[in-house]
């Protein structure tokens, strides 16, 4: 049983899961940005 091997495996799984979550994360981020823009725009009016 090798420490470095298990660490690499953990990093690989983490990165794979992160890649799958990225589209959803970007979608959430863009939605938040749009809401902030709308709030700021309504305040200016």
Protein Blocks (a to p, Z undefined) as FASTA:
>chain_A
ZZklmmmmmmmmmmmmmmmmmmmmmmmmmmmmmmmmmmmmmmmZZ
